[in-house]
Structures are given as structure tokens and as C-alpha cells.
Amino acid sequence: MCALIYDVTVPDPEYYRKMVKCQEACPVYTDSRGYVTAIARGALELAYEISHDPNPLSTVCGRICGAPCETACRRGMIGPDFEPVAIRPLKRVVTERFGPEASSKYDPSSENMAMPPLDIPLSPKPACPAIPGQGPDFIYSRVRWSRQTLQSLATQPGRKRGKVAVIGAGPVGMTVANDLALLGHQVVIFEGGPKTGGMMRYGVPVYRIDQDAMDAEMQQILDLGVEIRYNTPIGKEITLPDLRREYDAVFLGIGLMEGRKLSIPGADLDGVITAVDMLLNYNLGYKVELGKRVIVVGGGDVAMDAARTALRLGQLGAEQNQEVDETAARSDEESEAMRTALDVARTALRLGVANVQVISLESWDELPASRFELEEAVEEGIQISTRLGPNRVIGENGGVTGLEVIEVQSVFDESGRFNPQYKIGSEKILECDTVILAIGQRANLEVLGGADDVVISPRGLVQIDPQTGQTSAPDVFAGGDVASGPRLIISAVRDGHIAALGIEQFLQGREMEIKTQAGWTDLPGHVMFEAWTKKERHKTPSLPVERRTGISVIDLGYSLERAIEEGSRCLECSVQTVFDGSKCILCNGCVDVCPWDCLKIVRVDQMTGDETLHQVVEGQLGAPIGAWSREGVPSVAAMLKDDESCTRCALCAKRCPTGAITMEAFRFQEVLTYQNPW
């Protein structure tokens, strides 16, 4: 019988960094573990500091982020009965209390405990009490674009201060402005519309995010000394060449503000519109006529937004021929108009409103929309029909009367590429008054007028160096959707950070180095929260379906009590079991007590791995791995640990009779330095 062979990795700081999967999955490397556990322990202000430190849009992301951190959360991977920690809703809890949108109704003094120091202790290792939530395990890991890192870089003597133009006040442009202002540069934003936010403002329905909270966060960035010029589109009266002559560098953050159209018969009929146009007009408060029957083409989040917004537009218009200006309704001076709008919407809802249907090429399992978006759309009465594709738009007297659809055989070919195949002869007509296309977005590159040295990619996007955000023109930088295509808001924030550091290097005329410092904190007596394995994830409260009308924000967020309970579900993946081989007596106690079967004692000749493993074995034992396979009776063994299965319960450390196992917290921080200092 052949012995099992184990593929072994010798961990290094990068390994332990990646083990904190929520932080590694976040495009800006937010230490989600840090603020989640701080919430669980009552340190709410510290939790806000951690969540906001690498992310100037933490308020927005606490409400509408795609939350890749939750997808990566190890709690959701250890078994079928475990769900990820609700990280995004927890962020909202602390931004509501300590973010720019915080109001007087919250009393931080009654909710927040004393704050521990924020600096990472690299040595010596201080002791930590065995009480959950106390001691240096509060400390979080900082990255290169953390506020304190940027502010530290700004104090280095001899740096130049530049003047930078930012085109577009969307998430990427506001992040660039934030970072450059922290670095001491003069920043002027040119925004084509009347407000900040870009597609967060104009492309996200008002029922998904509190507009006032977003305004407060945008203003917080402007208050750093950033100048903004509204209603100033670039490309006509002011051109990109004009800005390049006046400013030391220019950043393009114009987004993808135009929707893609279909090349099918009837696509030019009155009543065929793009989701981007509809959402833009709706969010600006303009009246949008859709009729009673609407079909939305697409299966992504934008399609769900368009469908749910169309339903609300139908509610506002049904049974009453009354125009509602929702821009005015949202202002303090027009509070009565807002109440009237909600009354109209609720009355229309009770009387029966527009029929909204979504058709998608994909099957239910293939739909790209977020699960919660689909669930809420279905709750609101939206019909979703999968495996249907648009074939032609039917019209009469220049207007839409229906959409001919065709059944989809398959969406992707054998290699996984998008290549829809249809069932010939399966065509049928769906009656409708409006067809909304949610099939993609594109950039309007008129802003480049005359800048022939800025290269455009075959996809119609601005081509950049992904490490710096620099375009083919040395003084022009870009990021966000215009450079990468539609992605998450937090990905745009990352692009903004990268471009800001790229601009900094360009202005200084020298490159930066990123140095990572890692440290460990001993946690004697480490314990998890009581009954942590039995704690279930609770869905965030939301408005009842009958009240989801007009401008009402649906997601109500967690209470503080629920947030503390949810935070205590975290596995604290930065805590590791550290083994001291010189103290181990191979008693097998830790292996026996482990409830997750993640520890094994194996013979050395059963291990395989890279050169590092071979060096470690030879350095410890004085002979290579191969030498031990020739032993008649095995004399050397090794302890192996499956970190993916470990839940940091510390039972092994408690069981060890010799103290060979300790629980220690790993932290790191990235430091920016110049390769050739002044």
C-alpha cells in the first residue's frame, strides 16, 4: 500500500498575508478582519478608522459595494452550514456613527470603548489577555495607500508640489483627488454634471443608496482643499490639450456614460432606450415615460437596477397623470413634495402598476446579477425569463409594440467564450411599450479631442500601464471603467490609488519602493467568542415590499446589537498556530483534539514541495528529504497543518503539554520610500 504524499508549503509573510482572505480579496486591501472584530468588541471608532483608512469611499461601499471580501470569507468555506460574515453591512454600521454622514442621534461615548494604540508592534512581543476583544490583537494591517502612509510620504523633505487636473468626479476621480490632496498637491476636478459621484450618482438608483450620505462623503474629500468645477464638460470649450498646457498632469476618470445598443431590426424605434439613459434621467429627476409594459434585456446588476427602477416609474405614473420632480422632492425645502410623491407611489402600488419583465441569455445558474439583487427583484414582482434572446423589435407608427425573442440553446462555447447559440423556430413575440437595453456600456472619448498621443485599446478603452495608471502620453493618466471596462466601485477606488501614486512618481521624477514590514503578537490564552460556531448570519432588515416605492431606500441596515453579534462570527484568520519543533514530543494530543482534522504528523519522506521546503528540511535535519526515504524504520516526522480548515479555536494550544504551540497574530504594513531620495 502506497503512503500518501503531501504537497507542503513553507509559509512566509506573503503566505500569511494571503491567508487573511477578506483583506486579500478587497481591491484596496481593507483589513476587513480588523474592523469586523473591532465591532464585535465594541470599539466602533477604531472599526471606522480601519474601514476608512485605505478607502475614502467607505460610506458608499458600506451600502452598495459588490463585497468581494464576503465571497472570499473563510467562514463560508469551512462547511455547508457556515455562511460568510456580513462584512458590507458591518461597514455601514460604523460609517453611520463615525463617518461623514454621522448625525447627533448617535452617542459615540456610550457605544465605543477606549482605543488601543494603532502602531504595529514589530518587537518585542507584548502579552495579550485571554479575554476576547482586549489587547494588541486590535491592531490592523496598513497598505501603501492608507491615509497615514500617504500623509507620512507627504512630509518627506524636498518633494515637489504639483498642479493636477482630474476629469470626472466619479469614484476613481474622487479617489485620485483624495490621495493627491493628502500628498500636498493642488487638485482641480472638472465635472460635466451638477454633482459629484459619477455613475454612483447617475447610474445607481436612489432606492439603493442614501444620497445625503454620499454627498457628505464626497464633501469630506473636497474639504481636503480640492477645487471642483461643476457643469464643465471637457472636449468642447475646454479641451484636454488646454488642460495639459495648464497643469502638470491630467487624470481621466470619465467612466462609461453611454449604453450599448443592439443591431437588430427595429432597434431604432421610439421606445427602445438604454438602461444607462433611463437611470441617468431618473436620478436627475426628469420624467421618464415607459408605458405599462416594459421589457429589460440583460441579466446583470444594471439590468436588475433598470427593471426595479422601471417598476417604480410605473408606480409613480399609474392611475394618476401627475408629474413628480424627484430632484426637488429630495430637497429639504420640498419635503411636502416628497411626501406627496410617496403617497402617489403607495396608492399606485395598491391599485396595480406596470408589468416589468427581464429577459436574459443566461440560465438562472449563469445569471451575473448578485443574488440579493435577484431576490429583491422577484420579491417586488418582476418577472425574470432566462434563456431568451432579443431577435427583433416590433413596432407600429414608429413606436414599440413588442419584442420578438428566441430561445437560447447555449451561451458559452466549449472553451468558455461568450458565443450564444439559438433554437431556430422558437421565436415568439412579447407585447411591450418599452424595451430597455442593459447589455453593456461604452465611453464617450470626445474628451480626448486632439490628443492623438493617448492610445485607445481595441475595446475602445484608454490604454494604461496597470502599475501606474499612466497612458501612452507621460503626463496623462487614466483609471476606472474608461480604462478597464465596467467593474465594482471598489475596483475604481483601487485604480484611483494606483494612478495617484503614479502621478506622484511622475511629478517627483523618481520611482517609489514598497517595503513590507511584518510582525507577530503573542496571544496567550487566545479564545474565540462564545458559541461562535453556532452563530448564524442574519439578513439585513429591509423595507416591506409594499413600501418599496419611488425614492425610498430599501436596505435599513443592522442595529448595533445585531452588528456586534455578526462581528463575533469572524474566524480571525490573521491569528495563527505557531509550532516550536524543539518542544514537540510527538504525543499526538493536538491531532486528536482538533475538531476540524487539520493537523497531521507525517514522515518526512511523505512530503514534497518547492526548493524552500528542501532547504528547510536539510537545514533542520542535516540531510535532504531523499535521505530519509532510505531509512528502514522512520526516525523523523513533521507536523503539517491545513490552514484552510483551521478555525483558530486554539484547542491544540490548550492541549499541548509542552507549550510547543502558541497562538499569534500576524500583522503587516507597507511603507513607501523613494529609490533615489533627495
C-alpha positions in Angstrom: 0.0 0.0 0.0 1.5 3.3 -1.1 1.8 6.1 1.5 0.1 9.4 0.9 2.4 12.2 -0.3 1.6 15.7 1.0 2.4 18.8 -1.0 3.9 21.1 1.6 4.3 24.9 1.6 6.7 26.6 3.9 4.9 29.8 5.0 6.4 33.2 4.7 5.0 36.7 5.3 3.3 36.8 1.9 1.6 33.4 2.7 0.2 34.7 6.0 -0.9 37.9 4.3 -2.9 36.0 1.8 -4.4 33.8 4.5 -6.4 36.8 5.6 -8.6 36.2 2.6 -11.1 39.0 3.1 -8.3 41.6 3.1 -6.5 39.9 0.2 -9.8 39.8 -1.9 -10.5 43.5 -1.4 -9.1 45.5 -4.3 -7.8 48.2 -1.9 -6.8 45.6 0.8 -9.1 46.9 3.5 -8.4 44.9 6.7 -12.0 43.7 7.0 -11.0 41.3 9.7 -9.8 44.2 11.7 -12.9 46.3 11.6 -15.3 43.3 11.9 -13.6 42.1 15.1 -13.3 45.6 16.4 -17.1 45.9 16.0 -17.6 42.6 17.8 -15.6 44.0 20.8 -17.4 47.4 20.9 -14.5 49.5 19.5 -16.7 51.3 16.9 -14.5 54.3 16.3 -11.5 52.1 15.7 -13.6 50.0 13.3 -14.4 53.1 11.3 -10.7 54.1 11.3 -9.8 50.7 9.9 -12.5 50.6 7.3 -11.8 54.2 6.1 -8.0 54.1 6.2 -7.5 52.6 2.7 -10.9 53.6 1.3 -12.1 57.2 1.1 -15.4 55.9 -0.1 -16.2 53.7 2.8 -19.6 55.2 3.3 -20.6 54.4 -0.2 -19.1 50.9 -0.1 -20.9 50.2 3.2 -24.1 50.4 1.2 -23.5 49.3 -2.4 -20.1 47.6 -2.7 -20.1 44.3 -4.5 -18.3 42.9 -1.4 -15.6 40.6 -2.9 -14.4 40.3 0.8 -17.6 38.4 1.6 -17.1 36.0 -1.3 -13.6 35.2 -0.1 -14.6 34.9 3.6 -13.3 31.6 5.0 -16.2 31.1 7.3 -18.3 30.4 4.2 -15.8 27.8 3.1 -15.4 25.5 6.1 -18.7 23.7 5.8 -22.2 23.6 4.3 -23.7 25.1 7.4 -21.4 28.1 7.5 -22.1 31.4 5.7 -19.6 34.3 5.2 -19.6 37.2 7.7 -21.8 40.0 6.5 -18.9 42.4 6.1 -20.5 45.1 4.0 -23.4 45.7 6.4 -21.0 45.9 9.3 -19.0 48.7 7.5 -22.2 50.7 7.2 -22.8 50.4 11.0 -19.6 52.2 11.8 -19.8 54.8 9.0 -23.2 55.8 10.1 -21.8 56.5 13.6 -18.4 57.9 12.8 -18.3 58.6 9.1 -19.0 62.0 7.5 -22.8 61.2 7.5 -22.8 60.6 11.3 -25.6 62.6 13.0 -26.3 63.6 16.6 -28.7 60.8 17.1 -25.7 58.5 17.7 -23.8 58.9 21.0 -20.3 57.5 20.4 -19.3 57.9 24.0 -21.9 55.2 25.0 -21.0 52.8 22.3 -17.3 52.9 22.0 -14.6 51.5 24.3 -11.2 53.1 24.9 -9.0 53.0 21.8 -5.8 51.0 21.8 -2.7 52.3 20.0 -2.6 51.9 16.3 1.1 51.3 15.6 2.1 47.8 14.8 4.5 46.4 17.5 7.2 44.6 15.5 9.2 43.8 18.6 9.2 42.8 21.4 6.0 40.7 21.5 3.6 42.1 24.2 1.4 39.7 26.1 -2.4 39.6 25.4 -5.1 38.7 28.0 -7.2 35.7 27.3 -10.3 37.8 27.0 -11.9 38.2 23.6 -11.5 41.7 22.3 -8.8 43.0 24.6 -5.1 43.6 23.9 -3.0 44.2 20.8 -4.9 41.9 18.5 -7.0 45.0 17.7 -4.1 46.4 15.6 -4.7 46.3 11.9 -2.5 46.0 8.7 -1.9 49.1 6.7 -1.2 49.3 3.0 0.6 51.7 0.7 -2.4 54.0 0.1 -3.5 54.1 3.7 -4.2 57.7 4.8 -1.4 57.6 7.4 1.1 56.1 4.8 0.3 58.9 2.3 0.5 61.6 5.0 3.9 60.2 6.1 5.1 60.3 2.5 3.9 63.9 2.2 6.3 65.0 5.0 9.4 63.9 3.3 11.6 66.9 2.6 12.5 68.0 -0.9 9.3 66.8 -2.6 7.7 68.9 -5.3 4.2 70.1 -5.2 2.3 69.9 -8.5 -0.9 71.0 -10.0 -3.2 68.2 -11.3 -6.5 68.3 -13.3 -8.9 65.5 -12.7 -11.6 64.9 -15.3 -14.7 63.4 -13.7 -16.0 63.3 -10.1 -16.8 59.6 -10.1 -15.3 57.1 -7.6 -12.0 56.9 -9.4 -11.6 60.6 -9.9 -12.6 61.4 -6.3 -10.1 58.8 -5.0 -7.3 60.4 -7.1 -8.2 63.8 -5.7 -8.3 62.5 -2.2 -4.8 60.9 -2.4 -3.2 63.8 -4.2 -4.6 66.3 -1.7 -3.2 64.2 1.2 0.2 64.3 -0.6 0.0 68.1 -0.7 -0.7 68.6 -4.4 -3.1 71.2 -5.8 -6.1 69.4 -7.4 -8.9 70.7 -9.6 -11.8 68.5 -10.6 -13.7 69.1 -13.8 -17.1 67.5 -13.6 -19.5 67.6 -16.6 -22.6 67.2 -14.4 -24.1 69.2 -11.5 -22.9 66.9 -8.7 -20.2 64.5 -7.6 -20.4 60.8 -7.7 -20.4 59.9 -11.4 -22.2 56.6 -12.1 -22.6 56.1 -8.3 -24.9 59.2 -8.6 -26.4 58.8 -12.0 -26.3 55.1 -12.6 -27.3 53.7 -9.2 -31.0 54.0 -8.4 -31.8 56.3 -5.5 -33.5 53.4 -3.6 -30.2 51.7 -3.2 -28.1 54.5 -1.5 -28.7 57.4 0.8 -27.9 60.4 -1.4 -27.2 62.6 1.6 -24.7 60.1 3.0 -22.9 60.0 -0.4 -22.9 63.9 -0.5 -21.3 64.0 2.9 -18.5 61.6 1.9 -17.8 63.5 -1.4 -17.7 66.8 0.6 -15.2 65.3 3.0 -12.8 64.8 0.1 -13.4 68.3 -1.2 -12.7 69.7 2.2 -9.1 68.5 1.9 -8.6 71.5 -0.3 -9.8 70.1 -3.6 -11.4 72.5 -6.0 -14.3 71.3 -8.2 -15.9 72.9 -11.2 -19.3 71.6 -11.9 -21.1 71.6 -15.3 -17.8 71.8 -17.0 -17.5 69.1 -19.7 -14.1 68.7 -21.3 -13.9 68.4 -25.0 -15.7 71.5 -26.3 -15.0 74.8 -24.7 -12.1 73.3 -22.6 -10.0 70.6 -24.3 -7.6 68.0 -23.0 -4.7 69.8 -24.7 -5.8 73.0 -22.9 -5.5 71.2 -19.5 -2.2 69.7 -20.4 -0.7 73.1 -21.0 -2.0 74.5 -17.7 -1.5 71.5 -15.4 1.5 69.3 -14.5 -0.6 66.2 -15.0 -4.1 65.2 -16.0 -6.2 62.3 -14.9 -9.0 60.8 -17.0 -11.8 59.4 -14.9 -14.8 59.8 -17.3 -16.3 56.4 -16.8 -18.7 54.7 -19.3 -21.6 57.0 -19.5 -23.2 55.6 -22.7 -25.2 52.4 -23.0 -24.6 49.9 -25.8 -27.3 49.3 -28.4 -28.4 46.2 -30.3 -28.0 45.7 -34.0 -31.4 44.1 -34.6 -34.4 45.1 -36.7 -36.5 47.8 -35.0 -33.7 48.9 -32.6 -34.2 52.5 -33.7 -37.9 52.6 -32.9 -39.2 55.2 -30.4 -39.4 53.3 -27.1 -36.1 51.5 -27.3 -33.7 53.1 -24.7 -30.6 52.1 -22.8 -30.6 51.4 -19.1 -27.9 54.0 -18.6 -30.0 56.7 -20.2 -33.1 55.7 -18.2 -31.2 55.6 -14.9 -29.5 58.9 -15.6 -32.7 60.7 -16.4 -34.5 59.1 -13.4 -31.8 60.0 -10.9 -31.6 63.6 -12.3 -35.3 63.9 -11.6 -36.6 64.0 -15.2 -39.9 62.5 -16.1 -39.5 59.2 -18.0 -42.5 57.8 -19.9 -42.3 54.0 -20.2 -45.9 52.9 -20.7 -47.5 50.0 -18.8 -45.4 47.1 -20.1 -41.6 47.1 -20.0 -39.1 44.5 -21.1 -35.5 44.8 -19.9 -32.8 43.0 -21.9 -29.9 41.8 -19.8 -29.0 39.7 -16.8 -26.6 41.7 -14.8 -26.9 44.1 -11.9 -27.6 47.0 -14.2 -30.5 45.1 -15.7 -31.9 44.5 -12.2 -31.5 48.2 -11.4 -33.2 49.2 -14.7 -36.1 46.7 -14.1 -36.7 47.8 -10.5 -36.5 51.5 -11.4 -38.9 50.9 -14.3 -41.3 49.4 -11.8 -41.1 52.5 -9.6 -41.6 54.7 -12.6 -44.7 52.7 -13.4 -45.9 53.1 -9.8 -45.5 56.8 -9.9 -47.5 57.1 -13.1 -50.2 54.5 -12.7 -53.8 55.7 -12.2 -52.7 59.3 -11.9 -51.5 61.7 -14.5 -49.3 63.6 -12.1 -45.7 64.6 -12.7 -43.3 64.2 -9.8 -40.0 66.0 -9.9 -37.9 63.8 -7.5 -34.9 66.1 -7.6 -37.0 68.7 -5.9 -38.7 66.1 -3.7 -35.3 65.2 -2.2 -34.5 68.7 -1.0 -35.4 69.9 2.5 -37.4 72.8 1.1 -39.7 70.4 -0.8 -40.4 67.9 1.9 -44.1 68.1 1.3 -43.5 67.3 -2.4 -41.6 64.2 -1.3 -44.5 63.1 0.9 -46.8 63.6 -2.0 -44.6 61.5 -4.2 -44.6 58.7 -1.7 -48.3 58.9 -1.3 -48.8 58.7 -5.1 -46.4 55.8 -5.3 -48.1 53.8 -2.5 -51.5 54.5 -3.9 -50.4 53.3 -7.3 -48.8 50.2 -5.9 -52.1 49.2 -4.2 -54.0 49.8 -7.4 -51.7 47.7 -9.6 -48.9 49.1 -11.8 -46.5 48.5 -14.7 -45.6 45.0 -15.7 -41.8 44.6 -15.9 -40.1 41.6 -17.4 -36.4 40.8 -17.6 -35.1 38.5 -20.4 -31.6 37.1 -20.2 -29.5 34.9 -22.4 -28.2 33.1 -19.4 -29.8 30.4 -17.3 -30.6 31.0 -13.7 -27.3 29.5 -12.7 -25.4 31.6 -15.1 -27.0 35.0 -14.4 -24.3 37.5 -13.5 -26.5 39.6 -11.2 -25.9 39.5 -7.5 -28.1 37.0 -5.6 -29.6 39.7 -3.4 -30.5 41.8 -6.4 -32.4 38.9 -8.0 -34.1 38.0 -4.7 -35.3 41.6 -4.2 -36.4 41.9 -7.9 -38.5 38.8 -7.6 -39.9 40.0 -4.2 -41.1 43.2 -5.9 -43.0 41.3 -8.6 -40.5 41.5 -11.5 -40.7 38.5 -13.9 -37.3 37.1 -14.9 -37.2 34.9 -18.0 -34.0 33.1 -18.7 -32.6 31.6 -21.9 -34.2 34.1 -24.1 -32.5 36.5 -26.5 -33.8 39.5 -28.4 -34.4 38.9 -32.1 -36.2 42.0 -33.4 -38.3 44.9 -32.1 -41.9 45.0 -33.3 -43.4 48.5 -33.9 -46.3 50.4 -35.2 -46.4 54.1 -36.2 -42.8 54.5 -35.2 -43.3 53.2 -31.7 -42.6 49.9 -29.9 -45.4 47.4 -29.6 -43.5 44.2 -28.8 -40.2 42.3 -28.8 -39.6 39.1 -30.7 -37.5 36.8 -28.6 -35.8 33.5 -29.5 -34.8 30.6 -27.1 -31.2 30.2 -26.3 -29.5 26.8 -26.8 -26.3 27.8 -25.1 -24.4 31.0 -24.1 -20.8 29.8 -24.0 -18.9 27.5 -26.3 -16.7 24.6 -25.2 -13.8 26.9 -24.4 -15.9 29.1 -22.2 -16.1 32.1 -24.6 -19.3 34.1 -25.0 -20.9 32.6 -28.1 -24.7 32.3 -27.9 -26.4 29.7 -30.0 -30.2 29.9 -30.6 -33.0 27.4 -31.3 -34.2 28.1 -34.8 -38.0 28.2 -35.0 -38.6 29.0 -31.3 -39.4 32.7 -31.9 -42.3 34.3 -30.1 -43.5 37.9 -29.5 -43.8 39.5 -26.1 -46.0 42.6 -26.1 -44.5 45.7 -24.5 -44.4 49.5 -24.7 -40.7 50.0 -23.9 -37.6 47.9 -24.4 -34.7 48.8 -22.1 -31.2 47.6 -23.1 -28.9 46.7 -20.2 -26.3 44.9 -22.3 -23.2 47.0 -21.6 -21.7 50.4 -21.5 -19.1 52.4 -23.5 -17.1 55.5 -23.2 -17.6 58.8 -24.9 -14.0 59.7 -25.9 -14.7 63.2 -27.2 -12.8 64.4 -24.1 -9.6 63.4 -25.9 -10.2 65.8 -28.7 -6.8 66.4 -30.4 -4.8 64.3 -28.0 -3.5 61.8 -30.6 -0.7 60.5 -28.3 -3.2 58.8 -26.0 -3.6 55.3 -27.3 -7.1 53.7 -27.4 -7.3 49.9 -27.0 -9.2 47.6 -29.4 -12.0 47.5 -26.8 -12.5 51.3 -27.2 -10.9 52.0 -23.8 -8.0 54.2 -22.8 -4.8 52.1 -22.7 -2.8 52.4 -19.5 0.1 50.9 -17.6 -1.8 48.9 -14.9 1.0 49.5 -12.4 0.9 53.3 -12.6 -2.3 54.3 -14.5 -0.1 56.2 -17.0 -1.3 56.4 -20.6 1.0 56.5 -23.6 1.2 60.3 -23.0 3.5 60.7 -20.0 1.5 63.5 -18.3 -1.9 61.9 -18.9 -3.2 59.2 -16.5 -6.5 57.2 -16.5 -8.4 54.7 -14.5 -11.7 53.2 -13.6 -14.2 52.0 -16.2 -12.8 54.1 -19.0 -9.6 52.1 -18.8 -10.8 48.6 -17.7 -14.5 48.3 -18.6 -17.4 48.1 -16.1 -16.2 46.8 -12.7 -17.0 47.2 -9.0 -16.9 50.6 -7.3 -14.1 49.4 -5.0 -12.1 48.4 -8.1 -12.4 52.0 -9.3 -11.1 53.2 -5.9 -8.1 50.9 -6.3 -7.5 52.4 -9.8 -7.6 55.8 -8.2 -5.0 54.9 -5.6 -2.7 53.4 -8.2 -3.0 56.4 -10.5 -2.4 58.9 -7.7 0.9 57.2 -6.7 1.8 57.0 -10.4 1.2 60.8 -10.7 3.3 61.3 -7.6 6.2 59.4 -9.1 5.8 61.4 -12.4 5.8 64.7 -10.5 8.8 63.8 -8.4 10.7 62.3 -11.4 11.6 59.2 -9.4 10.2 55.8 -8.6 8.9 54.5 -5.3 9.7 51.4 -3.4 7.1 49.5 -1.4 8.6 47.9 1.6 6.5 45.4 3.7 7.2 45.1 7.4 5.6 42.1 9.1 5.3 41.4 12.8 3.8 38.9 15.3 1.9 39.4 18.5 1.8 36.5 21.1 -1.8 35.8 22.2 -1.5 33.6 25.3 -4.9 32.0 26.2 -6.5 33.1 22.9 -10.2 32.1 22.8 -13.0 32.6 20.3 -16.3 34.2 21.1 -18.8 32.0 23.0 -20.8 29.7 20.7 -19.1 31.2 17.7 -19.7 28.0 15.6 -23.4 28.2 16.1 -23.9 31.9 15.3 -25.9 32.2 12.0 -25.8 35.1 9.6 -28.9 37.3 9.6 -30.2 39.1 6.6 -30.1 42.8 6.9 -33.6 44.4 7.6 -35.3 46.0 4.6 -38.4 47.9 3.8 -41.5 45.7 3.3 -42.3 45.2 -0.4 -45.4 47.4 -0.2 -43.3 50.3 0.9 -40.6 49.9 -1.8 -41.7 52.9 -3.8 -40.2 55.9 -5.5 -37.1 57.2 -3.7 -37.4 55.1 -0.5 -34.0 53.5 0.4 -34.7 49.7 0.8 -31.8 48.5 2.9 -32.3 49.6 6.6 -29.0 48.2 7.9 -28.1 46.3 11.1 -28.8 47.5 14.6 -25.8 47.9 16.8 -26.7 44.8 18.8 -27.0 42.7 15.6 -23.7 44.1 14.3 -21.8 43.1 17.4 -23.3 39.6 17.2 -22.4 39.4 13.5 -18.9 40.6 14.0 -18.3 37.8 16.6 -18.8 35.2 13.8 -15.3 36.2 12.3 -12.7 33.4 12.3 -9.8 36.0 12.8 -7.7 34.5 10.0 -4.7 36.6 11.0 -4.3 34.5 14.1 -2.1 31.5 13.5 -1.0 28.4 15.4 2.8 28.6 15.6 4.7 25.4 16.3 8.1 25.1 18.1 9.6 21.8 16.9 12.2 21.8 19.7 9.4 21.5 22.3 7.2 19.0 20.4 7.3 15.4 21.8 5.0 14.0 19.1 2.4 13.0 21.6 -0.4 13.4 19.0 -2.6 15.3 21.5 -3.1 18.3 19.2 -4.0 16.0 16.3 -6.6 14.1 18.5 -8.2 17.2 19.9 -8.6 19.1 16.6 -12.3 19.2 15.7 -11.5 20.1 12.1 -8.9 17.4 11.3 -6.5 20.0 10.1 -3.3 18.6 11.9 -1.3 15.6 10.9 2.0 14.1 11.9 3.7 12.5 8.9 7.1 11.1 7.9 9.5 13.4 6.2 9.7 11.2 3.2 5.9 11.7 2.7 6.4 15.4 1.9 7.0 17.1 -1.4 7.4 20.8 -2.1 9.5 23.5 -3.7 13.1 24.4 -3.1 12.3 26.3 0.1 10.9 23.1 1.7 14.1 21.2 0.7 16.3 23.9 2.2 14.3 24.0 5.5 14.4 20.2 5.9 18.1 20.0 5.2 18.9 23.0 7.4 16.9 21.4 10.3 17.9 17.8 9.9 21.3 18.0 8.2 20.3 15.8 5.2 18.0 16.3 2.2 14.4 14.8 2.1 15.5 12.0 -0.1 17.9 10.7 2.5 15.1 9.9 4.9 13.2 7.7 2.4 16.0 5.1 2.7 15.5 4.6 6.4 14.3 1.1 7.3 12.4 2.5 10.4 11.3 6.1 10.1 13.0 8.3 12.7 11.9 11.8 11.8 8.4 13.2 11.5 6.9 16.6 10.8 3.7 18.4 11.9 1.6 19.5 9.0 -1.3 22.0 9.2 -4.2 22.6 6.8 -4.7 26.4 7.2 -7.8 26.3 5.0 -9.6 24.1 7.5 -8.3 25.7 10.7 -10.7 27.9 12.6 -8.3 29.3 15.2 -10.2 27.7 18.1 -6.9 27.2 20.0 -7.8 23.8 21.3 -4.5 22.4 20.1 -2.5 25.1 22.0 -4.5 24.3 25.2 -3.9 20.6 24.8 -0.2 20.8 24.2 1.6 19.6 27.4 5.0 21.2 26.5 3.9 24.7 25.2 5.1 23.8 21.7 2.0 25.5 20.2 1.3 29.2 20.6 -1.4 31.4 19.1 0.0 34.5 17.5 -1.5 37.4 15.5 0.1 38.4 12.2 0.2 42.0 11.0 1.9 43.9 8.2 2.3 47.4 7.0 3.5 48.7 3.6 5.9 51.7 3.7 6.6 54.0 0.7 10.1 55.2 0.1 11.8 56.7 -2.9 14.5 54.7 -4.7 16.7 57.8 -5.0 15.9 60.1 -2.1 16.9 63.7 -2.3 
